[in-house]
Amino acid sequence: MQHDNNMYAYVYAGNDGTENTLIATIDNQEKPLISSCVDEIKRMSCLAIDLAAKHDLKVKLVKYQREQEIDFGLFVK
């Protein structure tokens, strides 16, 4: 797996304008589409596209520097 110094997340804008991380069912578990592995993010893109189409969402991939302190709990429903 190819890791780098960034975290990537697939997000969408909620009704109130806040960004929410997409949640997908992977191996029978609900997981946020967040990773620091570029290969994982590439594989998650199909899930993100399917979820966006199914729920009529505008989805974007965002990149965060690992050095930043980010509370990913804010992005998870």
Biopython code that builds the backbone (N, CA, C, O; Angstrom):
import numpy as np
from Bio.PDB.StructureBuilder import StructureBuilder

atoms = [
    (1, "MET", "N", (0.831, -1.185, 0.000)),
    (1, "MET", "CA", (0.000, 0.000, 0.000)),
    (1, "MET", "C", (0.870, 1.240, 0.000)),
    (1, "MET", "O", (1.900, 1.303, 0.670)),
    (2, "GLN", "N", (0.438, 2.208, -0.754)),
    (2, "GLN", "CA", (1.186, 3.452, -0.871)),
    (2, "GLN", "C", (0.598, 4.504, 0.060)),
    (2, "GLN", "O", (-0.495, 5.013, -0.185)),
    (3, "HIS", "N", (1.325, 4.830, 1.131)),
    (3, "HIS", "CA", (0.877, 5.845, 2.085)),
    (3, "HIS", "C", (1.643, 7.136, 1.832)),
    (3, "HIS", "O", (2.772, 7.106, 1.342)),
    (4, "ASP", "N", (1.041, 8.251, 2.161)),
    (4, "ASP", "CA", (1.770, 9.516, 2.116)),
    (4, "ASP", "C", (1.444, 10.312, 3.373)),
    (4, "ASP", "O", (0.806, 9.790, 4.287)),
    (5, "ASN", "N", (1.866, 11.540, 3.429)),
    (5, "ASN", "CA", (1.701, 12.342, 4.634)),
    (5, "ASN", "C", (0.373, 13.072, 4.703)),
    (5, "ASN", "O", (0.210, 13.987, 5.510)),
    (6, "ASN", "N", (-0.562, 12.685, 3.882)),
    (6, "ASN", "CA", (-1.855, 13.351, 3.845)),
    (6, "ASN", "C", (-2.968, 12.370, 4.167)),
    (6, "ASN", "O", (-2.819, 11.162, 3.987)),
    (7, "MET", "N", (-4.077, 12.898, 4.642)),
    (7, "MET", "CA", (-5.304, 12.125, 4.816)),
    (7, "MET", "C", (-6.260, 12.590, 3.726)),
    (7, "MET", "O", (-6.340, 13.779, 3.420)),
    (8, "TYR", "N", (-6.971, 11.655, 3.156)),
    (8, "TYR", "CA", (-7.951, 11.953, 2.122)),
    (8, "TYR", "C", (-9.321, 11.489, 2.601)),
    (8, "TYR", "O", (-9.438, 10.467, 3.278)),
    (9, "ALA", "N", (-10.348, 12.243, 2.247)),
    (9, "ALA", "CA", (-11.710, 11.871, 2.624)),
    (9, "ALA", "C", (-12.665, 12.268, 1.511)),
    (9, "ALA", "O", (-12.515, 13.323, 0.894)),
    (10, "TYR", "N", (-13.646, 11.412, 1.262)),
    (10, "TYR", "CA", (-14.734, 11.753, 0.352)),
    (10, "TYR", "C", (-15.822, 12.404, 1.190)),
    (10, "TYR", "O", (-16.327, 11.797, 2.134)),
    (11, "VAL", "N", (-16.184, 13.631, 0.853)),
    (11, "VAL", "CA", (-17.166, 14.376, 1.629)),
    (11, "VAL", "C", (-18.263, 14.928, 0.728)),
    (11, "VAL", "O", (-18.105, 15.047, -0.487)),
    (12, "TYR", "N", (-19.384, 15.261, 1.370)),
    (12, "TYR", "CA", (-20.484, 15.926, 0.687)),
    (12, "TYR", "C", (-21.017, 17.012, 1.602)),
    (12, "TYR", "O", (-20.829, 16.953, 2.818)),
    (13, "ALA", "N", (-21.671, 17.989, 1.035)),
    (13, "ALA", "CA", (-22.248, 19.087, 1.814)),
    (13, "ALA", "C", (-23.629, 18.684, 2.296)),
    (13, "ALA", "O", (-24.483, 18.279, 1.507)),
    (14, "GLY", "N", (-23.838, 18.798, 3.596)),
    (14, "GLY", "CA", (-25.145, 18.501, 4.171)),
    (14, "GLY", "C", (-26.122, 19.637, 3.931)),
    (14, "GLY", "O", (-25.755, 20.672, 3.376)),
    (15, "ASN", "N", (-27.357, 19.445, 4.347)),
    (15, "ASN", "CA", (-28.392, 20.474, 4.163)),
    (15, "ASN", "C", (-28.039, 21.775, 4.862)),
    (15, "ASN", "O", (-28.440, 22.850, 4.417)),
    (16, "ASP", "N", (-27.288, 21.683, 5.959)),
    (16, "ASP", "CA", (-26.912, 22.888, 6.702)),
    (16, "ASP", "C", (-25.581, 23.474, 6.227)),
    (16, "ASP", "O", (-25.087, 24.442, 6.805)),
    (17, "GLY", "N", (-25.000, 22.887, 5.176)),
    (17, "GLY", "CA", (-23.768, 23.409, 4.609)),
    (17, "GLY", "C", (-22.499, 22.803, 5.180)),
    (17, "GLY", "O", (-21.409, 23.060, 4.669)),
    (18, "THR", "N", (-22.623, 22.001, 6.232)),
    (18, "THR", "CA", (-21.426, 21.372, 6.792)),
    (18, "THR", "C", (-20.997, 20.195, 5.924)),
    (18, "THR", "O", (-21.819, 19.537, 5.287)),
    (19, "GLU", "N", (-19.692, 19.947, 5.915)),
    (19, "GLU", "CA", (-19.174, 18.812, 5.148)),
    (19, "GLU", "C", (-19.273, 17.550, 5.989)),
    (19, "GLU", "O", (-18.904, 17.537, 7.163)),
    (20, "ASN", "N", (-19.771, 16.499, 5.375)),
    (20, "ASN", "CA", (-19.926, 15.214, 6.036)),
    (20, "ASN", "C", (-19.152, 14.166, 5.247)),
    (20, "ASN", "O", (-19.153, 14.178, 4.016)),
    (21, "THR", "N", (-18.506, 13.280, 5.948)),
    (21, "THR", "CA", (-17.791, 12.193, 5.285)),
    (21, "THR", "C", (-18.782, 11.159, 4.797)),
    (21, "THR", "O", (-19.725, 10.808, 5.506)),
    (22, "LEU", "N", (-18.571, 10.676, 3.596)),
    (22, "LEU", "CA", (-19.398, 9.588, 3.086)),
    (22, "LEU", "C", (-19.148, 8.339, 3.918)),
    (22, "LEU", "O", (-18.013, 8.043, 4.289)),
    (23, "ILE", "N", (-20.206, 7.622, 4.202)),
    (23, "ILE", "CA", (-20.133, 6.366, 4.940)),
    (23, "ILE", "C", (-20.577, 5.266, 3.992)),
    (23, "ILE", "O", (-21.622, 5.379, 3.351)),
    (24, "ALA", "N", (-19.781, 4.195, 3.902)),
    (24, "ALA", "CA", (-20.106, 3.075, 3.025)),
    (24, "ALA", "C", (-20.070, 1.788, 3.831)),
    (24, "ALA", "O", (-19.397, 1.707, 4.858)),
    (25, "THR", "N", (-20.792, 0.792, 3.362)),
    (25, "THR", "CA", (-20.748, -0.523, 3.980)),
    (25, "THR", "C", (-19.649, -1.325, 3.309)),
    (25, "THR", "O", (-19.719, -1.641, 2.121)),
    (26, "ILE", "N", (-18.623, -1.648, 4.106)),
    (26, "ILE", "CA", (-17.473, -2.405, 3.613)),
    (26, "ILE", "C", (-17.304, -3.600, 4.538)),
    (26, "ILE", "O", (-17.157, -3.433, 5.749)),
    (27, "ASP", "N", (-17.322, -4.798, 3.981)),
    (27, "ASP", "CA", (-17.211, -6.029, 4.777)),
    (27, "ASP", "C", (-18.258, -6.057, 5.894)),
    (27, "ASP", "O", (-17.952, -6.394, 7.037)),
    (28, "ASN", "N", (-19.489, -5.699, 5.549)),
    (28, "ASN", "CA", (-20.627, -5.702, 6.467)),
    (28, "ASN", "C", (-20.477, -4.737, 7.638)),
    (28, "ASN", "O", (-21.130, -4.908, 8.667)),
    (29, "GLN", "N", (-19.623, -3.721, 7.492)),
    (29, "GLN", "CA", (-19.463, -2.701, 8.521)),
    (29, "GLN", "C", (-19.550, -1.331, 7.872)),
    (29, "GLN", "O", (-19.044, -1.130, 6.768)),
    (30, "GLU", "N", (-20.192, -0.384, 8.553)),
    (30, "GLU", "CA", (-20.245, 0.978, 8.046)),
    (30, "GLU", "C", (-18.935, 1.670, 8.396)),
    (30, "GLU", "O", (-18.528, 1.698, 9.557)),
    (31, "LYS", "N", (-18.275, 2.232, 7.376)),
    (31, "LYS", "CA", (-16.984, 2.883, 7.576)),
    (31, "LYS", "C", (-16.955, 4.198, 6.811)),
    (31, "LYS", "O", (-17.506, 4.293, 5.714)),
    (32, "PRO", "N", (-16.307, 5.223, 7.392)),
    (32, "PRO", "CA", (-16.150, 6.478, 6.652)),
    (32, "PRO", "C", (-15.109, 6.302, 5.550)),
    (32, "PRO", "O", (-14.150, 5.548, 5.716)),
    (33, "LEU", "N", (-15.289, 6.978, 4.454)),
    (33, "LEU", "CA", (-14.343, 6.885, 3.341)),
    (33, "LEU", "C", (-13.198, 7.868, 3.578)),
    (33, "LEU", "O", (-13.122, 8.925, 2.951)),
    (34, "ILE", "N", (-12.308, 7.490, 4.501)),
    (34, "ILE", "CA", (-11.142, 8.270, 4.902)),
    (34, "ILE", "C", (-9.939, 7.350, 4.899)),
    (34, "ILE", "O", (-10.026, 6.217, 5.370)),
    (35, "SER", "N", (-8.811, 7.823, 4.371)),
    (35, "SER", "CA", (-7.597, 7.015, 4.399)),
    (35, "SER", "C", (-6.376, 7.875, 4.114)),
    (35, "SER", "O", (-6.475, 8.969, 3.558)),
    (36, "SER", "N", (-5.224, 7.350, 4.511)),
    (36, "SER", "CA", (-3.954, 7.974, 4.136)),
    (36, "SER", "C", (-3.271, 7.161, 3.045)),
    (36, "SER", "O", (-2.172, 7.501, 2.608)),
    (37, "CYS", "N", (-3.915, 6.099, 2.609)),
    (37, "CYS", "CA", (-3.359, 5.217, 1.578)),
    (37, "CYS", "C", (-3.960, 5.585, 0.222)),
    (37, "CYS", "O", (-5.172, 5.497, 0.023)),
    (38, "VAL", "N", (-3.110, 5.990, -0.690)),
    (38, "VAL", "CA", (-3.574, 6.428, -2.013)),
    (38, "VAL", "C", (-4.300, 5.300, -2.742)),
    (38, "VAL", "O", (-5.322, 5.538, -3.386)),
    (39, "ASP", "N", (-3.784, 4.082, -2.647)),
    (39, "ASP", "CA", (-4.429, 2.948, -3.316)),
    (39, "ASP", "C", (-5.820, 2.682, -2.745)),
    (39, "ASP", "O", (-6.746, 2.360, -3.490)),
    (40, "GLU", "N", (-5.970, 2.815, -1.429)),
    (40, "GLU", "CA", (-7.274, 2.638, -0.795)),
    (40, "GLU", "C", (-8.260, 3.689, -1.274)),
    (40, "GLU", "O", (-9.411, 3.377, -1.580)),
    (41, "ILE", "N", (-7.806, 4.936, -1.339)),
    (41, "ILE", "CA", (-8.669, 6.023, -1.808)),
    (41, "ILE", "C", (-9.115, 5.774, -3.246)),
    (41, "ILE", "O", (-10.267, 6.034, -3.594)),
    (42, "LYS", "N", (-8.210, 5.272, -4.078)),
    (42, "LYS", "CA", (-8.587, 4.952, -5.458)),
    (42, "LYS", "C", (-9.677, 3.890, -5.488)),
    (42, "LYS", "O", (-10.621, 3.995, -6.271)),
    (43, "ARG", "N", (-9.556, 2.869, -4.643)),
    (43, "ARG", "CA", (-10.582, 1.820, -4.598)),
    (43, "ARG", "C", (-11.905, 2.354, -4.054)),
    (43, "ARG", "O", (-12.977, 1.919, -4.475)),
    (44, "MET", "N", (-11.823, 3.293, -3.120)),
    (44, "MET", "CA", (-13.034, 3.880, -2.539)),
    (44, "MET", "C", (-13.782, 4.767, -3.526)),
    (44, "MET", "O", (-14.956, 5.069, -3.314)),
    (45, "SER", "N", (-13.124, 5.186, -4.594)),
    (45, "SER", "CA", (-13.762, 6.105, -5.535)),
    (45, "SER", "C", (-15.019, 5.501, -6.148)),
    (45, "SER", "O", (-15.996, 6.217, -6.367)),
    (46, "CYS", "N", (-15.017, 4.207, -6.428)),
    (46, "CYS", "CA", (-16.215, 3.558, -6.984)),
    (46, "CYS", "C", (-17.367, 3.606, -5.987)),
    (46, "CYS", "O", (-18.511, 3.860, -6.363)),
    (47, "LEU", "N", (-17.061, 3.361, -4.718)),
    (47, "LEU", "CA", (-18.093, 3.452, -3.679)),
    (47, "LEU", "C", (-18.634, 4.877, -3.590)),
    (47, "LEU", "O", (-19.844, 5.081, -3.486)),
    (48, "ALA", "N", (-17.738, 5.855, -3.630)),
    (48, "ALA", "CA", (-18.147, 7.252, -3.543)),
    (48, "ALA", "C", (-19.045, 7.637, -4.717)),
    (48, "ALA", "O", (-20.048, 8.328, -4.538)),
    (49, "ILE", "N", (-18.685, 7.193, -5.901)),
    (49, "ILE", "CA", (-19.490, 7.490, -7.094)),
    (49, "ILE", "C", (-20.868, 6.849, -6.977)),
    (49, "ILE", "O", (-21.879, 7.485, -7.276)),
    (50, "ASP", "N", (-20.910, 5.593, -6.544)),
    (50, "ASP", "CA", (-22.193, 4.898, -6.393)),
    (50, "ASP", "C", (-23.087, 5.586, -5.367)),
    (50, "ASP", "O", (-24.282, 5.770, -5.600)),
    (51, "LEU", "N", (-22.502, 5.968, -4.226)),
    (51, "LEU", "CA", (-23.279, 6.645, -3.185)),
    (51, "LEU", "C", (-23.778, 8.011, -3.654)),
    (51, "LEU", "O", (-24.911, 8.398, -3.370)),
    (52, "ALA", "N", (-22.929, 8.729, -4.369)),
    (52, "ALA", "CA", (-23.327, 10.042, -4.885)),
    (52, "ALA", "C", (-24.497, 9.909, -5.848)),
    (52, "ALA", "O", (-25.448, 10.688, -5.782)),
    (53, "ALA", "N", (-24.436, 8.925, -6.746)),
    (53, "ALA", "CA", (-25.511, 8.715, -7.712)),
    (53, "ALA", "C", (-26.796, 8.264, -7.020)),
    (53, "ALA", "O", (-27.887, 8.727, -7.352)),
    (54, "LYS", "N", (-26.657, 7.362, -6.062)),
    (54, "LYS", "CA", (-27.826, 6.808, -5.368)),
    (54, "LYS", "C", (-28.563, 7.861, -4.544)),
    (54, "LYS", "O", (-29.793, 7.862, -4.484)),
    (55, "HIS", "N", (-27.808, 8.755, -3.912)),
    (55, "HIS", "CA", (-28.415, 9.743, -3.014)),
    (55, "HIS", "C", (-28.421, 11.159, -3.583)),
    (55, "HIS", "O", (-28.732, 12.115, -2.872)),
    (56, "ASP", "N", (-28.078, 11.295, -4.870)),
    (56, "ASP", "CA", (-28.065, 12.582, -5.565)),
    (56, "ASP", "C", (-27.231, 13.619, -4.791)),
    (56, "ASP", "O", (-27.709, 14.707, -4.469)),
    (57, "LEU", "N", (-25.972, 13.251, -4.503)),
    (57, "LEU", "CA", (-25.067, 14.112, -3.759)),
    (57, "LEU", "C", (-23.952, 14.623, -4.652)),
    (57, "LEU", "O", (-23.555, 13.960, -5.610)),
    (58, "LYS", "N", (-23.453, 15.795, -4.334)),
    (58, "LYS", "CA", (-22.227, 16.283, -4.954)),
    (58, "LYS", "C", (-21.099, 15.920, -4.000)),
    (58, "LYS", "O", (-21.028, 16.423, -2.879)),
    (59, "VAL", "N", (-20.230, 15.049, -4.458)),
    (59, "VAL", "CA", (-19.163, 14.522, -3.608)),
    (59, "VAL", "C", (-17.834, 15.080, -4.082)),
    (59, "VAL", "O", (-17.612, 15.262, -5.279)),
    (60, "LYS", "N", (-16.943, 15.351, -3.118)),
    (60, "LYS", "CA", (-15.607, 15.790, -3.487)),
    (60, "LYS", "C", (-14.586, 15.044, -2.633)),
    (60, "LYS", "O", (-14.885, 14.575, -1.535)),
    (61, "LEU", "N", (-13.397, 14.951, -3.160)),
    (61, "LEU", "CA", (-12.282, 14.352, -2.439)),
    (61, "LEU", "C", (-11.465, 15.488, -1.849)),
    (61, "LEU", "O", (-11.007, 16.370, -2.575)),
    (62, "VAL", "N", (-11.282, 15.471, -0.542)),
    (62, "VAL", "CA", (-10.502, 16.515, 0.116)),
    (62, "VAL", "C", (-9.231, 15.920, 0.688)),
    (62, "VAL", "O", (-9.185, 14.746, 1.057)),
    (63, "LYS", "N", (-8.205, 16.746, 0.754)),
    (63, "LYS", "CA", (-6.906, 16.314, 1.256)),
    (63, "LYS", "C", (-6.546, 17.167, 2.447)),
    (63, "LYS", "O", (-6.668, 18.391, 2.401)),
    (64, "TYR", "N", (-6.103, 16.530, 3.513)),
    (64, "TYR", "CA", (-5.693, 17.212, 4.730)),
    (64, "TYR", "C", (-4.229, 16.877, 4.996)),
    (64, "TYR", "O", (-3.803, 15.736, 4.815)),
    (65, "GLN", "N", (-3.469, 17.868, 5.424)),
    (65, "GLN", "CA", (-2.091, 17.622, 5.834)),
    (65, "GLN", "C", (-2.118, 16.888, 7.163)),
    (65, "GLN", "O", (-2.875, 17.263, 8.058)),
    (66, "ARG", "N", (-1.315, 15.862, 7.305)),
    (66, "ARG", "CA", (-1.297, 15.101, 8.549)),
    (66, "ARG", "C", (-0.845, 15.949, 9.732)),
    (66, "ARG", "O", (-1.227, 15.686, 10.872)),
    (67, "GLU", "N", (-0.044, 16.949, 9.461)),
    (67, "GLU", "CA", (0.455, 17.775, 10.546)),
    (67, "GLU", "C", (-0.651, 18.585, 11.201)),
    (67, "GLU", "O", (-0.511, 19.003, 12.351)),
    (68, "GLN", "N", (-1.741, 18.812, 10.492)),
    (68, "GLN", "CA", (-2.853, 19.558, 11.051)),
    (68, "GLN", "C", (-3.596, 18.692, 12.067)),
    (68, "GLN", "O", (-3.698, 17.475, 11.907)),
    (69, "GLU", "N", (-4.096, 19.319, 13.082)),
    (69, "GLU", "CA", (-4.928, 18.612, 14.050)),
    (69, "GLU", "C", (-6.366, 18.671, 13.544)),
    (69, "GLU", "O", (-6.989, 19.733, 13.544)),
    (70, "ILE", "N", (-6.876, 17.551, 13.125)),
    (70, "ILE", "CA", (-8.238, 17.497, 12.573)),
    (70, "ILE", "C", (-9.032, 16.497, 13.383)),
    (70, "ILE", "O", (-8.596, 15.364, 13.585)),
    (71, "ASP", "N", (-10.192, 16.912, 13.844)),
    (71, "ASP", "CA", (-11.094, 16.003, 14.540)),
    (71, "ASP", "C", (-12.032, 15.424, 13.495)),
    (71, "ASP", "O", (-13.016, 16.059, 13.116)),
    (72, "PHE", "N", (-11.725, 14.214, 13.028)),
    (72, "PHE", "CA", (-12.557, 13.614, 11.987)),
    (72, "PHE", "C", (-13.942, 13.247, 12.513)),
    (72, "PHE", "O", (-14.842, 12.941, 11.730)),
    (73, "GLY", "N", (-14.115, 13.277, 13.813)),
    (73, "GLY", "CA", (-15.443, 13.057, 14.389)),
    (73, "GLY", "C", (-16.439, 14.094, 13.924)),
    (73, "GLY", "O", (-17.641, 13.829, 13.887)),
    (74, "LEU", "N", (-15.957, 15.272, 13.568)),
    (74, "LEU", "CA", (-16.851, 16.314, 13.067)),
    (74, "LEU", "C", (-17.447, 15.940, 11.718)),
    (74, "LEU", "O", (-18.518, 16.427, 11.356)),
    (75, "PHE", "N", (-16.764, 15.083, 10.974)),
    (75, "PHE", "CA", (-17.213, 14.735, 9.633)),
    (75, "PHE", "C", (-18.084, 13.482, 9.601)),
    (75, "PHE", "O", (-18.751, 13.213, 8.602)),
    (76, "VAL", "N", (-18.080, 12.727, 10.675)),
    (76, "VAL", "CA", (-18.814, 11.471, 10.719)),
    (76, "VAL", "C", (-20.158, 11.697, 11.377)),
    (76, "VAL", "O", (-20.254, 12.339, 12.424)),
    (77, "LYS", "N", (-21.183, 11.169, 10.760)),
    (77, "LYS", "CA", (-22.536, 11.323, 11.322)),
    (77, "LYS", "C", (-22.649, 10.537, 12.601)),
    (77, "LYS", "O", (-23.706, 10.533, 13.232)),
]
sb = StructureBuilder()
sb.init_structure("model")
sb.init_model(0)
sb.init_chain("A")
sb.init_seg("    ")
for serial, (resi, resn, name, xyz) in enumerate(atoms, 1):
    if name == "N":
        sb.init_residue(resn, " ", resi, " ")
    sb.init_atom(name, np.array(xyz, "f"), 0.0, 1.0, " ", f" {name:<3s}", serial, name[0])
structure = sb.get_structure()
